[in-house]
Amino acid sequence: MRVAGSRSSQPAGTDPAVRAARNAVSAVFFSAGFIYASWASRIPQIRALLGVGPGVLGLVLLSGAVGSALGTPLSGLLIGWLGERRTVVVMAWAAVAGLIVAAAGCRLGSAGIPVVAAGLFVFGFGNGAWDVAMNVQGAAVERELGRAILPKFHAGWSIGTVAGAGAGAVMVALHVPVPVHLIAAALIVAVAVPAAARRFLPSARTADHPDADHPDPGPPRRRALAAWTDPRTLLIGLFVLCMAFTEGTGNDWLSLGVIDGYHTIAALGTLTFALFLAAMTAGRWFGPAIIDRYGRVPVLRVCCATALAGLLMIVFGRVLPVALAGAILMGLGTSLGFPVGLSAAADDPRYAAPRVSTAASIGYLAFLAGPPAIGFLADQVGVLRSITVAGVLVAVAFVLARFTAPLPRAAERGTARTASPPHPG
């Protein structure tokens, strides 16, 4: 299926512009993962430089989460005004600037805490808006190709985090100062992202043109507000939230839960977490082909069931090998929820930006509320038992998965637009 503004009669898979855009989006996702992991890999050294304890460090890191929580919902407006390419470039530069400020603040010791917090706020804001914009462009590439590919882009983000963390480990081993490392990583991304984004597809805001059957969606502000009143988008957002909560639970608590619950050494807890991440990355890389064959809803429901089974194995497995197998199942099960949910929100290219922004904003609430919620419950029943709350949300996601089904008559709209001549301008 092709969308409005198709540039040639070639199949999407052989269209050089589409291939170039696919590679460009992959590079941008990789860059986002790389810059995030570059920062995260140096947090222990940053804590030492600032001379703060875990409590103060948590508040400093929260400033980045607050920035992201603001950037994500505002991204729909930004994309409506600038388009995906300019939004990605400008917000990537904002993230780079924030990281450079935070890196410079580390040199000031405890006096640099406000500087680091301010830098992280800008870093988080840029990352939040950048994330939505690259997902909107990824969904546009997916429509042009006529097959699922957005989860592969998210796998690219995961690969970028591995590269960033690996580079960070090398920098630590070589005793490279934190500011030097982070500023170098930021400058690499500042150059790489604009170079890649030049090959993006034209923005949906200019590629789609109103007609009698598809009236003008209106200015960006009206489209952004309309997305927050669209029932399907809100339900997809709830689905994304449930899956994001489960993914975040695995990221934040799985290792500690296995160490405490199974009374095992830290290395085996880390191994459990590594298996979870590897399975999630593999699911995102190989999952699109399964979606193309069986459809979104059936695959997502199987994912929910798989994640729930894995989680129950971890919590009630009694022996560590069962928990390790459960971590693999949980990783596979959670792999497709977030990216496929955003892909579903972008089904109508006219409203892709505000709807992806809305669904992502709802989903990201899980990353803000999840850690303290699990932490509070863990104080009462232990870490391992506390993660069962994610199982309840996975069950809810199983029910909500039906709202990710492709929009009715999407194929007919795509065919009609392809057949009509391009609108000037």
C-alpha positions as CSV (number, residue, x, y, z in Angstrom):
1,M,0.0,0.0,0.0
2,R,1.3,3.5,-0.9
3,V,0.3,6.8,0.6
4,A,-0.3,10.2,-1.0
5,G,2.5,11.7,-2.8
6,S,4.0,8.5,-4.1
7,R,6.9,9.4,-6.3
8,S,7.0,6.6,-8.8
9,S,5.3,3.5,-10.1
10,Q,8.0,1.2,-8.7
11,P,7.2,-1.2,-5.9
12,A,7.9,0.4,-2.5
13,G,10.5,-2.1,-1.7
14,T,12.6,-1.1,-4.8
15,D,12.0,2.6,-4.6
16,P,15.4,4.2,-3.9
17,A,13.8,7.1,-2.0
18,V,11.9,4.7,0.3
19,R,15.0,2.6,0.9
20,A,17.0,5.7,1.7
21,A,14.4,6.9,4.1
22,R,14.3,3.5,5.8
23,N,18.1,3.6,6.3
24,A,17.8,7.2,7.5
25,V,15.2,6.4,10.1
26,S,17.3,3.4,11.3
27,A,20.3,5.8,11.7
28,V,18.2,8.3,13.7
29,F,16.8,5.6,16.0
30,F,20.3,4.3,16.5
31,S,21.6,7.8,17.3
32,A,18.8,8.3,19.9
33,G,19.8,5.1,21.6
34,F,23.5,5.9,21.4
35,I,23.2,9.4,23.0
36,Y,20.9,8.1,25.8
37,A,23.2,5.2,26.7
38,S,26.3,7.5,26.5
39,W,24.8,9.6,29.3
40,A,23.4,6.6,31.3
41,S,26.8,4.8,31.1
42,R,28.5,7.6,33.1
43,I,25.9,8.1,35.9
44,P,28.1,6.5,38.6
45,Q,31.0,8.8,37.7
46,I,28.6,11.8,37.5
47,R,27.3,11.0,41.0
48,A,30.9,11.0,42.3
49,L,31.8,14.3,40.6
50,L,28.7,16.0,42.0
51,G,29.3,14.5,45.4
52,V,25.6,13.6,46.0
53,G,23.8,10.6,47.5
54,P,21.1,8.5,45.8
55,G,18.3,10.8,46.9
56,V,19.7,14.0,45.4
57,L,20.9,12.1,42.3
58,G,17.3,10.8,41.8
59,L,16.0,14.4,41.9
60,V,18.6,15.5,39.3
61,L,17.7,12.6,37.0
62,L,14.0,13.4,37.5
63,S,14.6,16.7,35.7
64,G,15.3,14.8,32.6
65,A,12.1,12.8,32.9
66,V,10.1,16.0,33.5
67,G,11.6,17.5,30.3
68,S,10.7,14.4,28.4
69,A,7.1,14.4,29.8
70,L,6.7,17.9,28.4
71,G,8.4,17.4,25.1
72,T,6.4,14.3,24.2
73,P,2.9,15.9,24.2
74,L,4.1,19.1,22.6
75,S,5.7,17.1,19.8
76,G,2.5,16.9,17.8
77,L,2.4,20.7,17.6
78,L,6.1,20.9,16.6
79,I,5.7,18.3,13.9
80,G,2.6,20.1,12.6
81,W,4.6,23.3,12.3
82,L,8.0,22.0,11.2
83,G,7.4,18.5,9.7
84,E,9.2,15.4,10.9
85,R,12.6,16.1,9.4
86,R,13.0,19.6,10.9
87,T,11.5,18.5,14.3
88,V,14.0,15.6,14.5
89,V,17.0,17.8,13.6
90,V,16.0,20.7,15.9
91,M,15.1,18.5,18.8
92,A,18.2,16.3,18.4
93,W,20.2,19.5,18.6
94,A,18.3,20.5,21.7
95,A,19.1,17.1,23.3
96,V,22.8,17.6,22.3
97,A,22.9,21.1,23.8
98,G,21.3,19.8,27.0
99,L,23.8,17.0,27.3
100,I,26.7,19.4,26.7
101,V,25.4,21.7,29.4
102,A,25.0,18.8,31.8
103,A,28.5,17.5,31.0
104,A,30.0,20.9,31.6
105,G,28.1,21.2,34.9
106,C,29.8,18.0,36.2
107,R,33.1,19.8,36.3
108,L,31.7,22.2,39.0
109,G,31.2,19.6,41.7
110,S,28.3,20.1,44.0
111,A,27.9,23.7,42.7
112,G,27.1,22.3,39.3
113,I,23.9,20.4,40.4
114,P,21.5,23.1,39.1
115,V,23.5,23.3,35.9
116,V,23.3,19.5,35.4
117,A,19.6,19.5,36.2
118,A,18.9,22.3,33.7
119,G,20.9,20.5,31.1
120,L,19.0,17.2,31.7
121,F,15.7,19.0,31.4
122,V,16.6,20.3,27.9
123,F,18.1,16.9,27.1
124,G,14.8,15.2,28.1
125,F,12.6,17.7,26.3
126,G,14.6,17.2,23.1
127,N,14.6,13.5,23.4
128,G,10.9,13.3,24.0
129,A,9.9,15.4,20.9
130,W,12.7,13.7,18.8
131,D,11.3,10.3,19.8
132,V,7.8,11.0,18.6
133,A,8.9,12.7,15.3
134,M,11.1,9.8,14.3
135,N,8.3,7.4,15.1
136,V,6.0,9.4,12.9
137,Q,8.5,9.3,10.0
138,G,9.1,5.5,10.7
139,A,5.3,5.0,10.4
140,A,5.3,6.9,7.1
141,V,8.1,4.6,5.8
142,E,6.1,1.6,7.0
143,R,3.1,2.8,5.0
144,E,5.2,3.2,1.9
145,L,6.7,-0.2,2.2
146,G,3.3,-1.8,2.9
147,R,4.7,-4.0,5.6
148,A,5.5,-3.7,9.3
149,I,8.9,-2.3,10.1
150,L,8.6,0.1,13.0
151,P,9.6,-2.6,15.6
152,K,12.8,-3.0,13.7
153,F,13.5,0.7,14.1
154,H,13.0,0.3,17.8
155,A,15.4,-2.7,17.7
156,G,17.9,-0.2,16.2
157,W,17.4,2.0,19.2
158,S,18.3,-0.9,21.4
159,I,21.4,-1.6,19.3
160,G,22.3,2.0,19.7
161,T,22.1,1.7,23.5
162,V,24.4,-1.3,23.4
163,A,26.9,0.7,21.3
164,G,26.6,3.7,23.6
165,A,27.0,1.6,26.7
166,G,29.9,-0.3,25.2
167,A,31.6,3.0,24.2
168,G,31.0,4.3,27.8
169,A,32.6,1.2,29.3
170,V,35.7,1.8,27.1
171,M,35.8,5.4,28.2
172,V,35.6,4.4,31.8
173,A,38.4,1.9,31.4
174,L,40.6,4.4,29.7
175,H,39.8,7.0,32.4
176,V,38.5,9.5,29.9
177,P,36.9,12.5,31.8
178,V,33.1,12.5,31.8
179,P,32.8,15.9,30.1
180,V,35.1,14.9,27.3
181,H,33.3,11.7,26.6
182,L,29.8,13.2,26.7
183,I,30.6,16.2,24.6
184,A,32.3,14.0,22.0
185,A,29.2,11.7,21.9
186,A,26.9,14.7,21.6
187,L,28.9,16.2,18.7
188,I,28.8,12.9,16.8
189,V,25.0,12.8,17.1
190,A,24.7,16.5,16.2
191,V,26.4,15.7,12.9
192,A,24.9,12.3,12.2
193,V,21.2,13.1,12.7
194,P,20.9,16.0,10.3
195,A,22.9,14.0,7.7
196,A,20.5,11.1,8.0
197,A,17.3,13.2,8.2
198,R,18.0,14.7,4.8
199,R,16.8,11.4,3.3
200,F,13.4,11.4,5.1
201,L,10.2,11.1,3.1
202,P,8.2,14.3,2.7
203,S,6.1,15.1,5.8
204,A,2.6,13.8,5.8
205,R,1.4,17.3,6.4
206,T,2.4,18.2,2.8
207,A,2.0,14.8,1.3
208,D,-1.7,14.5,2.0
209,H,-4.2,16.9,0.5
210,P,-7.8,17.5,1.5
211,D,-10.7,16.6,-0.8
212,A,-14.5,16.2,-0.5
213,D,-14.1,12.9,1.3
214,H,-11.2,13.9,3.5
215,P,-11.6,17.4,4.7
216,D,-8.7,19.6,5.8
217,P,-7.6,18.4,9.2
218,G,-7.0,21.9,10.3
219,P,-4.1,23.7,11.9
220,P,-1.6,21.9,14.1
221,R,-3.2,23.1,17.3
222,R,-6.6,21.9,16.3
223,R,-5.3,18.5,15.3
224,A,-3.3,18.1,18.5
225,L,-6.4,18.8,20.6
226,A,-8.6,16.5,18.4
227,A,-6.2,13.6,19.1
228,W,-6.9,13.9,22.8
229,T,-10.6,13.4,22.2
230,D,-10.3,10.5,19.7
231,P,-11.5,7.3,21.4
232,R,-9.3,5.0,19.4
233,T,-6.2,7.0,20.0
234,L,-6.8,7.1,23.8
235,L,-7.4,3.4,23.9
236,I,-4.3,2.7,21.9
237,G,-2.5,5.0,24.4
238,L,-3.8,2.9,27.3
239,F,-2.6,-0.2,25.5
240,V,0.9,1.4,25.1
241,L,0.9,2.4,28.7
242,C,0.2,-1.2,29.9
243,M,2.9,-2.6,27.7
244,A,5.3,0.2,28.6
245,F,4.7,-0.4,32.3
246,T,5.6,-4.1,31.8
247,E,8.7,-3.2,29.8
248,G,9.8,-0.7,32.3
249,T,9.2,-3.2,35.1
250,G,11.6,-5.5,33.4
251,N,14.2,-2.8,32.8
252,D,14.1,-1.4,36.4
253,W,13.3,-4.3,38.7
254,L,13.9,-7.6,37.0
255,S,17.6,-8.0,38.1
256,L,16.9,-6.9,41.7
257,G,13.8,-9.0,41.9
258,V,15.7,-12.2,40.9
259,I,18.7,-11.4,43.2
260,D,16.4,-10.8,46.2
261,G,13.7,-13.4,45.4
262,Y,16.1,-16.2,44.5
263,H,18.9,-15.3,46.9
264,T,21.4,-15.4,44.1
265,I,24.5,-13.5,43.3
266,A,24.4,-10.2,41.5
267,A,26.0,-11.6,38.3
268,L,23.0,-14.0,37.8
269,G,20.6,-11.1,38.3
270,T,22.4,-9.2,35.6
271,L,22.3,-12.2,33.4
272,T,18.5,-12.4,33.8
273,F,18.2,-8.8,32.8
274,A,20.6,-9.3,29.8
275,L,18.4,-12.2,28.6
276,F,15.3,-10.0,28.9
277,L,16.9,-7.3,26.8
278,A,18.3,-9.7,24.2
279,A,14.9,-11.3,23.8
280,M,13.1,-8.0,23.5
281,T,15.6,-6.8,20.8
282,A,15.2,-10.1,18.9
283,G,11.4,-9.8,19.1
284,R,11.5,-6.3,17.6
285,W,13.8,-7.4,14.9
286,F,12.0,-10.6,13.8
287,G,8.5,-9.6,14.9
288,P,7.5,-7.5,11.8
289,A,7.5,-10.5,9.5
290,I,5.1,-12.3,11.9
291,I,2.8,-9.3,12.0
292,D,2.8,-9.1,8.2
293,R,1.7,-12.8,8.1
294,Y,-0.9,-12.9,10.9
295,G,-1.9,-9.3,11.6
296,R,-1.4,-6.9,14.4
297,V,-4.2,-8.0,16.8
298,P,-3.5,-11.8,16.9
299,V,0.3,-11.2,17.2
300,L,-0.1,-8.6,20.0
301,R,-2.4,-10.9,21.9
302,V,0.1,-13.8,21.7
303,C,2.7,-11.3,22.9
304,C,0.6,-10.4,25.9
305,A,0.0,-14.0,26.8
306,T,3.7,-14.7,26.3
307,A,4.7,-11.8,28.5
308,L,2.3,-12.9,31.2
309,A,3.5,-16.5,31.2
310,G,7.1,-15.3,31.4
311,L,6.3,-12.9,34.3
312,L,4.5,-15.7,36.2
313,M,7.5,-18.0,35.7
314,I,9.8,-15.4,37.1
315,V,7.7,-14.7,40.2
316,F,6.6,-18.3,41.0
317,G,9.2,-20.4,39.2
318,R,11.0,-21.4,42.5
319,V,14.2,-22.3,40.8
320,L,16.5,-19.9,38.9
321,P,16.5,-21.8,35.5
322,V,12.7,-21.3,35.3
323,A,13.1,-17.6,36.1
324,L,15.7,-17.3,33.3
325,A,13.4,-18.9,30.8
326,G,10.6,-16.6,32.1
327,A,12.9,-13.5,31.4
328,I,13.2,-14.6,27.8
329,L,9.5,-15.1,27.4
330,M,8.8,-11.7,29.1
331,G,11.3,-10.0,26.8
332,L,9.7,-11.5,23.7
333,G,6.2,-10.7,24.9
334,T,6.9,-7.1,25.6
335,S,8.9,-6.4,22.5
336,L,6.2,-5.4,20.1
337,G,3.7,-3.6,22.3
338,F,5.2,-0.1,22.3
339,P,6.3,0.2,18.7
340,V,3.2,-1.5,17.2
341,G,0.9,0.6,19.3
342,L,2.5,3.8,17.9
343,S,2.3,2.3,14.4
344,A,-1.4,1.8,14.9
345,A,-1.9,5.4,16.2
346,A,-0.2,6.6,12.9
347,D,-2.6,4.7,10.6
348,D,-4.2,7.8,9.2
349,P,-1.3,9.9,7.8
350,R,-3.3,13.1,8.1
351,Y,-3.3,12.8,11.9
352,A,-0.2,10.7,12.5
353,A,1.8,13.3,14.3
354,P,-0.8,14.4,17.0
355,R,-2.1,10.8,17.5
356,V,1.4,9.3,17.9
357,S,2.2,12.2,20.3
358,T,-0.9,11.5,22.3
359,A,-0.4,7.7,22.5
360,A,3.2,8.1,23.3
361,S,2.4,10.7,26.0
362,I,0.0,8.3,27.7
363,G,2.4,5.4,27.4
364,Y,5.3,7.4,28.9
365,L,3.3,7.9,32.0
366,A,4.2,4.3,32.8
367,F,7.9,5.2,32.8
368,L,7.2,8.0,35.3
369,A,4.7,6.2,37.6
370,G,6.0,2.7,37.3
371,P,9.2,2.8,39.3
372,P,7.7,4.5,42.4
373,A,4.6,2.3,42.2
374,I,6.6,-0.9,42.1
375,G,9.0,0.5,44.8
376,F,6.2,1.3,47.2
377,L,4.7,-2.2,46.7
378,A,8.1,-3.8,47.0
379,D,8.4,-2.3,50.5
380,Q,5.3,-4.2,51.5
381,V,5.7,-7.6,49.8
382,G,9.2,-7.7,48.3
383,V,10.5,-6.8,44.9
384,L,9.8,-10.2,43.2
385,R,6.1,-10.3,44.3
386,S,5.6,-6.6,43.5
387,I,6.2,-7.1,39.8
388,T,3.0,-9.2,39.6
389,V,1.2,-5.9,39.2
390,A,2.6,-5.8,35.7
391,G,0.8,-9.0,35.0
392,V,-2.6,-7.3,35.7
393,L,-1.7,-4.6,33.1
394,V,-0.6,-7.2,30.6
395,A,-4.1,-8.8,30.9
396,V,-5.6,-5.4,30.3
397,A,-3.4,-4.9,27.3
398,F,-4.6,-8.3,25.9
399,V,-8.2,-6.8,25.9
400,L,-7.1,-3.5,24.5
401,A,-5.1,-5.0,21.6
402,R,-8.2,-5.1,19.4
403,F,-8.1,-1.3,19.1
404,T,-4.8,-1.5,17.2
405,A,-6.5,-3.1,14.2
406,P,-5.9,-1.1,11.0
407,L,-8.4,1.6,10.3
408,P,-11.3,0.6,8.1
409,R,-10.9,1.4,4.4
410,A,-7.2,2.3,4.9
411,A,-6.3,0.4,1.8
412,E,-9.0,2.1,-0.2
413,R,-7.9,5.5,0.9
414,G,-4.3,4.7,0.1
415,T,-5.2,3.4,-3.4
416,A,-7.3,6.4,-4.2
417,R,-4.6,8.8,-3.2
418,T,-2.0,7.0,-5.2
419,A,-4.2,7.1,-8.3
420,S,-4.8,10.8,-8.0
421,P,-2.1,13.2,-9.4
422,P,0.2,15.0,-6.9
423,H,-1.1,18.3,-5.6
424,P,1.2,21.2,-6.4
425,G,3.2,22.6,-3.5
